[in-house]
Amino acid sequence: MKGPWTIEILARNGEVLHRQRASVLPIRLGRAYDNDFILDDEYAAAHHAVIEQADDGTLLMRDLGTRNGLNHGRKRVQQLEMKGDTVVRLGHTSLRVRAADFPVPAELLDRTMHGWEGVLPGVVGVLLAGLVALLVTWLFDAQPFELLNYVLAPSIGIGAALLWSSLWAFMNRLFGRYTRLGRHLFIFGCGLAALLGFRLLASILAYAYSLEWLTRYGSHAAVATIAGIIYFHLATIKPPLRRRLRAICAGAAVLASCLVLIVNQQRHGRLADELYMVVLLPPELRASPDATVADYMAGVEAMRKELDAERAAPPTAGGN
């Protein structure tokens, strides 16, 4: 190991908080002002440790007889070889020492998409959240018009967007150095728009072309969309881990979909979310041919047989 040497103070997540270079050995560490590296830590001794070179050329850190000592992993040690990735704790301070010839990896490919962060994406995300809340209120409003409802709805949507995105921005700052609130707002707004857009499109296509499965199993699309939202939040925090995050979110989506199927089976006795389409639209939107009376009666007869069979079956234990 060749000098000069750089001492790095680390945060709990491994982020470097402070660096200081030392040109010569030994390097004395402690709270006292006559040290080569001053520790601003009340749990460190005035003269806590010394870094020196052994006869074989290795770099050693040695405890100077302190109360709290040196801690590596979960063990207290008297002295420790300081390789480039060795982290030692002195009091409440974690640090490592790297020589000038310590190899560094190549630069990462920049995948942060700087054009999709800042004020403009944040404003777009907030507007999308407010418009989605307003549209949902309008679609499900069966009461006489009240202006207050249409004022509260976008306010609630915007408030939810700010709260959700602020939590992700806090984690972004904690684990990724930057907050990127605008990006998280944009992801939330687009996710809400995708959820509502699929719901509306699935209802229209299911009614127009008799594709009942679009609505009967629509919850799985919602699960996939939510998993996608969480993936983009996580990828914003840790862009280099995109492949691993995709696998984790995909696995979580599959697990959640399986749980939805199990819950549907236990609650309703069927895997589908609903027995029939609950959204009826104007007849002009129908594109598939109408069923004949004979087909309709055949379906009714099949349903009658199923109901008669269920009625004749003996009650299960604990049932009403």
Secondary structure, DSSP 8 states (H G I E B T S, - for coil): --SSEEEEEE-TTS-EEEEEEE-SS-EEEESSTTSSEE---TTS-TT-EEEEE-TTS-EEEEE-S-SS-EEETTEEESEEE--TT--EEETTEEEEEEETT----------S-GGG-SHHHHHHHHHHHHHHHHHHHHHH--S---HHHHHHHHHHHHHHHHHHHHHHHHHHHHHHS---HHHHHHHHHHHHHHHHHHHHHHHHHHHHHT-THHHHTHHHHHHHHHHHHHHHHHHHH-GGGHHHHHHHHHHHHHHHHHHHHHHHHHHHSSSSS-SS------GGG--S----HHHHHHHHHHHHHHHHHHHHS---TT--
